[in-house]
């Protein structure tokens, strides 16, 4: 009788453990591995490359529309020149916030819309020759053939003096 009771207890505990494992897997697949989290990871990876001066790697993460805007050699030279020469910095720190899904987003006014992108706000913190400063930029990430790519916004916006 005790042996039969132990067997039922073991089976019950095993079923509870199995259900908990399945719940954990579902949480991982649907929440942790969600498209918005993958977009954040891609943007973090891009800016980690930028922070480390690995501009060839960050350029590779650009969406094809961005690669059309910047030839690789030009991008590598210009990014290094701006960061190290103009800003007078060796590196920067960054943080990201506010990931939001956007539908039918356009790189510029007349561009073909991209069905689904994720807008991520990036804060880059610099300590340079001209003091400490922060650049805040809306960065966009989208999955293209299973790879996450990065885009910047080039739509014209009104400045305070134009309003």
Buried (B, 14 or more C-beta within 10 A) or exposed (E): EEEEEEEEEEEEEEEEEEEEEEEEEEEEEEEEEEBBEBBBBBBBBBBEBBBEBEBEBBBBBBBEBBBEBBEEEEBBEEBEEEBBEEBEBEEBEBEBEEBEEBEEBBBEEEEEEBEBBBBBBBBBEBBBEEEEEEEEEEBBBBBEEEEBBBBBBEEEEEEEEEE
